[in-house]
Amino acid sequence: MANQVLCINKSNRTDPHERITHIGGINDQGQRWYVTQQEAIEGIENGRWQFHVRVGGRDVPVIVAVSQFGHKYIKTATDGFLPNNLLSLPECPR
């Protein structure tokens, strides 16, 4: 299932490098969803979910990456746009 990511929550919204805690958006059926970063990672890795961010009229996939310290996190695939499309999204309402 392809899910468009429209918003994120971070542990420290003012720090551009702080960890994403949740993502949210709308799925193919037009339903809103909201999951933790860990749930998103697990869903991507087991093939249950696919996420994307729409940039300039095209969909950029969200992928799982591993930090230099071995921690998994999500980010957008390289698309030539800066900054990272995922980190640029607005705050999800809580």
C-alpha positions in Angstrom: 0.0 0.0 0.0 1.4 3.4 -1.0 1.1 6.1 1.6 1.8 9.7 1.0 3.6 11.3 4.0 2.2 14.8 4.6 3.5 15.6 8.1 6.1 14.5 10.7 6.7 14.9 14.4 10.3 15.2 15.8 11.6 15.0 19.3 12.9 18.5 19.0 11.1 20.5 16.2 13.6 23.3 16.2 16.6 21.1 15.6 16.8 20.1 11.9 18.9 17.0 12.7 16.7 15.7 15.5 15.1 12.3 15.2 11.6 11.9 13.6 9.2 10.2 16.1 6.1 9.9 13.9 4.9 10.4 10.4 1.4 10.9 9.1 -0.6 11.3 5.9 -3.2 9.8 3.6 -3.3 6.4 2.0 -4.6 5.3 -1.5 -8.1 5.1 -0.1 -8.0 8.7 1.2 -7.8 7.6 4.8 -5.6 9.5 7.3 -2.9 7.5 9.1 -0.3 8.2 11.8 2.5 5.8 12.8 5.7 5.9 14.8 9.0 5.9 13.0 9.7 2.4 14.3 6.3 1.2 12.9 7.2 2.8 9.5 10.6 1.1 9.5 9.1 -2.3 10.3 6.4 -1.8 7.6 8.9 -0.8 4.9 11.3 -3.7 5.8 8.6 -6.4 5.8 7.0 -5.1 2.6 3.7 -4.2 4.2 3.9 -0.5 3.5 5.5 1.9 1.1 5.7 5.6 1.8 6.5 8.6 -0.4 6.7 12.4 -0.3 5.4 14.4 -3.3 7.9 16.9 -4.5 7.6 19.0 -7.7 4.7 16.8 -9.0 6.5 13.5 -8.5 6.7 10.9 -5.7 10.0 10.4 -3.9 10.2 7.1 -1.9 10.8 7.0 1.8 13.5 4.5 2.6 15.2 3.0 5.7 18.7 4.1 6.3 21.3 3.3 9.0 23.2 5.9 10.9 27.0 5.7 11.5 26.1 4.4 15.0 23.9 1.6 13.6 20.5 3.2 14.3 17.8 2.8 11.7 15.8 5.8 10.6 13.7 6.9 7.6 14.5 9.5 5.0 13.7 10.2 1.4 15.6 8.6 -1.5 18.1 10.9 -3.1 16.3 13.1 -5.6 18.5 16.2 -6.1 16.3 18.4 -3.9 17.7 19.9 -0.7 16.9 19.8 2.1 15.7 16.3 2.9 12.0 16.3 1.7 10.8 14.4 4.8 12.4 16.7 7.3 10.9 19.7 5.5 7.3 18.6 6.1 5.1 20.4 8.6 4.3 19.2 12.1 1.5 16.6 12.4 -1.4 17.7 14.6 -1.5 15.7 17.8 
